[in-house]
Amino acid sequence: MALSELGAKRSLPWNLILWTTFSHKVTSFSSGYYVFSLEGDVKTIFNKPIIYASAGHRSAGLCESSSTRGYYDSSTNSLVYHVKDYFSNDITGKCPDTFNMEYFGISNSSRASKFKDLELSFDMQSAAIALAVNMDQLDISELSRVSIIGDDVNFPYDYCNTAKYWVGNVPTCSGLEVVDWAAFYAERYVGMDPLNCVGLTDKSFNDTSRQTRYFCFMRKGQVILFPVINHYERCECSQVNSDPVLAEKCNKQDILIGLNYFSFESFNHFPRTIESAAAAQKRAFVTNSSDDFLNKICYKSTLMTIKGVTENITTNQITATYSTLCPHYDCSLIVFNVYDQYSNSINGYALQVTIFTICILDVLYFYKYFILLFCNVSNQLTRYLCIIAVLRSL
């Protein structure tokens, strides 16, 4: 299914990631190649006037939500999670189940002598690229590969490809095989934190039809996290198309970004994390709705976590919602809610089209000209309004 067609059936957050990450490489007839990119801007989309932040743990509940705030650091293109007086009692902090400070790279000495607040920043350029790969919008070939240095790089192969960790006759990683484990970055985002991406293939397919699907993680210190994105409202297309009030809400940039992780796992040993990725990728081999699968699984948990900023959310409520996300082991979740009531900007000079979904349908080459065909896909009118942009080849 073409991305333009798929985007018309997906929510605003899905399309925002598409606009900030999509690129298409066209080989020139003479030499070299051209890269066309959509012009959404990470800073514009995630740096909003209102930013809430909250974190939770499946068994321990929310972590100091009343003392937590979020903000955007434009110098690093990062969303920052900040908890006031987190280390005021002792160096373990107020939520040791949610945060393993050693794994997050904060040493005991610095906690004891330098500060009392907890502050963690997350590169949203990296988050956007990870989401694009995981949602099957961006092919791994569009990224540049770098080596993973100074760590045990064998764990994913050892865990998924051998029977060492099997429980009885049940294979690990949903029966998928790891064929690649490397770090990647996107050239369009200079200075972004590299992503650690695993390539998985389904061994049940014969050799001629087997394909490799990639899943990318963010890394903070020794912690491996995978991002999800949703709208604050439950924006199912079937409901949006029949409810004008909900449609208006769902066209507002009121976005939930969730960062999922297991606080007891480190980069050198993360079985629960890679199992989560494998389960999502296993679904990708058998269904065409896998691109939004993890987002939907995490929606209730991210929403309940962020509601803790303004509502009295109990530990039992957190446990109940997180049990869908991580039914067997205690997971943690950091959530940001970025909201702009008035602006629909996607970069410094362009707005989203709130009724239509804008996508590149095709790139045509004729003589010395590239012809870019843009179409506005209307769900209600089921028609195409096309704009042709012509770029001269250099």
VENMO-V816160 format. One record per pair of residues at least 4 apart in sequence whose ideal C-beta (glycine too) atoms are under 6 Angstrom apart, sorted by the first residue. I is the first residue (numbers start at 1). J is the second residue. D is the distance in Angstrom with one decimal. If there is no record, write none. Layout:
BEGIN
I/J/D, I/J/D
END
This chain:
BEGIN
1/5/5.4, 1/6/4.9, 3/7/5.8, 3/359/5.7, 4/359/3.4, 4/361/4.9, 7/15/5.2, 7/18/6.0, 7/357/4.8, 7/359/5.0, 8/357/4.7, 8/377/4.1, 8/379/6.0, 9/237/5.7, 10/14/3.7, 11/231/5.3, 11/235/4.5, 12/231/5.9, 13/229/4.4, 13/230/5.9, 13/231/5.5, 13/255/5.3, 15/357/5.7, 16/45/5.4, 17/21/5.9, 17/128/5.7, 17/131/4.9, 17/132/5.5, 18/22/5.1, 18/137/5.3, 19/38/4.7, 19/40/3.0, 19/346/5.5, 20/40/3.7, 20/42/5.4, 20/128/5.0, 21/128/5.4, 21/129/5.7, 21/132/3.8, 21/138/5.3, 22/38/4.6, 23/35/5.5, 23/37/4.4, 23/142/5.3, 24/36/4.9, 25/33/5.4, 25/35/5.2, 26/34/4.8, 26/363/5.7, 27/33/4.8, 28/32/5.2, 28/33/5.9, 36/363/6.0, 39/347/5.4, 40/346/4.5, 41/347/3.8, 42/46/6.0, 42/77/5.7, 42/124/5.1, 42/125/5.2, 42/128/5.4, 43/47/5.1, 43/77/5.7, 44/345/5.1, 44/347/5.2, 46/124/4.7, 46/338/5.5, 47/72/4.0, 48/338/4.1, 48/339/5.6, 48/340/4.6, 49/340/5.8, 50/339/4.3, 51/70/4.3, 51/71/5.7, 51/338/5.3, 52/70/5.8, 52/306/5.8, 52/309/4.8, 52/337/4.3, 53/68/5.3, 53/70/3.0, 53/81/4.9, 53/336/5.3, 54/65/4.9, 54/68/5.8, 54/305/4.9, 54/306/5.2, 54/308/5.0, 54/309/5.3, 54/335/5.3, 55/63/4.6, 55/98/5.6, 55/334/4.6, 56/62/4.8, 56/305/4.6, 56/318/5.0, 56/333/5.4, 57/97/4.8, 57/98/4.2, 57/332/5.0, 58/319/5.9, 58/322/4.0, 58/326/5.8, 58/330/4.4, 58/331/5.5, 59/330/5.0, 60/97/4.0, 61/315/3.2, 61/318/4.7, 62/308/4.3, 62/313/6.0, 63/95/3.7, 63/98/4.6, 64/68/5.8, 64/83/5.2, 64/94/5.5, 65/308/4.1, 65/309/5.4, 67/83/5.5, 67/84/4.6, 68/83/5.0, 69/82/5.2, 70/336/5.2, 71/80/5.3, 72/79/5.9, 73/78/4.7, 73/80/5.4, 77/124/5.5, 77/125/5.2, 78/121/4.0, 78/122/5.7, 78/123/5.2, 79/122/5.3, 79/124/5.7, 79/336/5.0, 80/121/4.6, 81/120/4.7, 81/334/5.7, 82/119/4.9, 83/118/4.3, 84/117/5.4, 85/116/5.3, 86/93/5.1, 86/94/5.6, 86/117/5.9, 86/118/3.6, 87/93/5.5, 87/111/5.2, 87/116/5.0, 88/116/5.1, 91/108/5.4, 91/111/4.3, 91/112/5.1, 92/96/4.8, 95/99/5.7, 98/332/4.9, 100/263/4.8, 101/106/4.5, 103/221/5.8, 103/222/4.4, 103/223/5.0, 103/266/5.3, 104/220/5.9, 104/221/4.6, 104/223/5.6, 105/221/3.0, 106/111/6.0, 110/114/4.8, 123/192/5.8, 123/193/4.3, 125/189/4.0, 125/192/4.0, 126/192/5.1, 126/193/4.5, 126/195/5.7, 126/218/5.5, 127/227/4.6, 129/186/4.9, 130/195/5.3, 130/216/4.1, 130/218/5.8, 130/227/5.5, 131/135/5.7, 131/227/5.5, 131/229/5.7, 132/137/4.4, 132/138/3.8, 133/138/5.3, 133/214/5.5, 133/216/4.6, 134/215/5.6, 135/291/4.4, 136/291/4.6, 138/142/5.6, 140/214/4.5, 143/184/4.1, 143/186/5.5, 144/185/5.7, 144/187/5.9, 145/182/5.3, 145/184/5.7, 146/183/4.7, 146/194/5.8, 148/153/5.0, 148/183/5.0, 151/267/5.8, 152/268/4.5, 154/158/5.3, 155/159/5.8, 156/160/6.0, 156/178/4.6, 156/181/4.7, 156/198/5.4, 156/274/5.9, 157/161/5.2, 157/178/5.1, 158/162/5.9, 159/165/5.4, 159/172/5.9, 159/271/5.8, 160/172/5.6, 160/173/3.8, 160/178/4.5, 161/177/5.5, 161/178/5.7, 165/172/5.0, 166/171/5.8, 171/175/4.8, 173/278/3.8, 174/278/4.6, 174/279/5.4, 174/282/3.9, 176/200/4.4, 176/202/5.8, 176/278/5.0, 177/201/5.3, 177/203/5.1, 178/198/5.9, 179/199/4.9, 179/201/5.3, 179/212/5.7, 180/199/3.2, 181/198/5.3, 183/194/4.2, 183/196/5.6, 184/195/5.3, 184/197/5.3, 185/192/5.5, 185/194/4.8, 195/216/4.4, 196/217/4.9, 196/219/5.6, 197/214/5.0, 197/216/4.1, 198/215/5.5, 199/212/4.6, 199/214/5.2, 200/213/5.7, 200/281/4.9, 201/210/5.1, 201/212/5.0, 202/285/4.7, 205/209/4.8, 205/210/4.5, 213/281/4.9, 213/284/5.4, 215/277/4.2, 215/281/5.6, 217/224/4.8, 217/226/5.3, 218/225/4.8, 219/224/5.9, 222/266/4.2, 222/267/4.7, 223/261/5.5, 224/267/5.8, 224/270/5.0, 224/273/5.1, 225/259/4.6, 225/261/4.3, 226/260/5.4, 227/259/5.6, 228/258/4.5, 228/294/5.4, 228/295/4.9, 228/298/4.3, 229/257/5.6, 230/256/4.7, 230/295/5.3, 230/299/4.8, 231/235/4.5, 231/250/5.8, 232/254/4.3, 232/256/5.8, 233/249/5.0, 233/250/5.5, 235/240/5.7, 235/250/3.9, 239/243/5.5, 239/246/5.9, 240/246/5.6, 240/247/4.9, 240/250/5.3, 241/379/5.7, 246/250/5.9, 251/354/4.0, 253/340/5.0, 254/339/4.7, 255/338/5.1, 256/302/4.7, 256/337/5.6, 257/336/4.6, 258/298/5.2, 258/302/4.0, 258/333/5.7, 258/335/5.1, 259/334/4.4, 260/333/5.6, 261/332/5.6, 262/272/4.7, 262/273/5.8, 262/331/5.4, 263/332/4.9, 265/270/4.2, 265/273/5.8, 270/274/5.8, 272/329/5.2, 280/293/5.8, 280/294/5.2, 283/287/5.7, 283/290/4.6, 283/293/5.5, 284/290/3.7, 292/296/5.8, 298/302/5.5, 298/325/5.6, 300/321/4.7, 301/321/4.9, 301/322/5.3, 301/325/4.6, 301/333/5.8, 302/335/4.8, 304/321/4.5, 305/333/5.5, 305/335/4.4, 306/335/4.8, 306/337/4.6, 307/311/4.8, 307/313/5.7, 308/313/4.2, 313/317/5.2, 318/322/5.8, 323/327/5.3, 326/331/3.6, 344/351/4.8, 344/352/4.6, 345/351/5.8, 346/350/5.6, 346/352/5.2, 353/358/5.6, 356/376/3.7, 356/378/5.6, 357/377/5.1, 358/376/5.9, 361/373/4.9, 361/375/4.9, 362/373/4.8, 363/372/5.8, 364/371/4.3, 365/370/5.8, 368/393/4.6, 369/390/5.4, 369/392/5.8, 370/391/4.6, 371/390/5.5, 372/389/4.4, 373/388/6.0, 374/387/4.6, 375/384/4.6, 375/386/4.8, 376/385/4.5, 378/383/5.8
END
